[in-house]
Amino acid sequence: MKGKISLRGALDNFAGRRGISTRLLILFIVLFGVAVTLAPPTQHYFAQRAQISALQADVASNRAKLQQVRAELEKWKDPQYVASQARDRLHFVLPGERQYIILGAQTDLNADNTGAAPVNQDFPLGVPWYSRLISSITSVGVGAENP
């Protein structure tokens, strides 16, 4: 039985070399086992809590959007609102009225608009001059309203 060393003897031998008691070593081993056992469920718990919080925020934003849509729906139930929207959007006219549409008139005039093409400030640096020229030509008229 000389070749067999018991667990208790091995722990006593290890603890004696390190200068700590056997009970303290066993306590550390048990705590390490508990920590290793509880780490994955704890990680899953916190991941699920974060997911629940994100979903709750999503539900709250969807409820706010739903309230806005319901308010818009209530507006469309009013016949006067429907008539005003038809006049504005579709240029409807009531019987007996005349409607005049002026073509080519600009309703939104800017004081700084002198008729020159806008200068694109978003040119990348370090490109050849001809690429910048082509980019400036293609950017003219982007975002401008057609009369």
C-alpha positions, 0 to 999 in steps of 0.5 A: 500500500506504499504506492497509494497516496490518499487524497487527504495525504496529497492535500496535506502534502500540497498545503504543507509545501505552500504554508496554508492549512488543508481546510483553507485549501479545500475551501478554495477548491469548493469555491472555485467549483461553485464559481465555475458551475455558476458562471454560465447561468449567470452570464445567460441571465444577464444576457437575457436581462439585456435582451428583455430591456431592449425588447421593452424599449422597442415595445415602448417606441412601437406604442408611441408610434401606434398612438401617433397613427391613431391620432392621424386616423382620428384626423382622417375621420373628420370630413373637413380634414379630408376635404382640406387635404383633398384641396391641398394634395389633389387640387380638388375644387368644390362646385362653383369655385375656380382654381388657378394654377400658376406654372413656373412660379417659384414659391420658395425664393432664397435671398442668397440664391443668385442663379449660380450652381451650388458648389459641392464641398464634399470632394474627396482630396487626393483624386485627379482633377478630372474626377473632381470635374466630373463629380461637380458636373454630376452633383449640379441639380441634385436636391433641387426642385423641378418647377 
